[in-house]
Amino acid sequence: MVMQMNISELTPKQGNVNIIVEVVEVSEAREFKKFGKPGKVATATVKDESGEIKLSLWNEQADQVKAGDRVKITNGYVSEWQGEKQLTSGRAGTLEVVNDEEVEEEEEIDDFGKDGEADKEEE
């Protein structure tokens, strides 16, 4: 089972981040060239009930995410830039825009596990 995390739990250089966040705002994408190939990056401010963090949106992600969206990041990574934590899906992770029904299903799975039994607290 994939455990969902909260923004307040994230630390720099942390990998394997699984989180669902709400997009507050998205900056204008800027274009760049790296090794002669064009690319694009935008920065979104995202939040959950525990806080806010910047989310880097690379290439097609910059076009698919907008303010008000809920975004699910699987196997993401937390970096630090100019003293501020930033979240990204990274090379190995995924980012997808999800609707409220998908989010509720995720939360039910987290609460009850895949076998339908409530998870027991570790002691």
Secondary structure, DSSP 8 states (H G I E B T S, - for coil): ------GGG--TT--SEEEEEEEEEE---EEEEETTEEEEEEEEEEEETTEEEEEEEETHHHHH--TT-EEEEEEEEEEEETTEEEEE-TTT-EEEEE-HHHHHHHHHHHHH-TTSS------
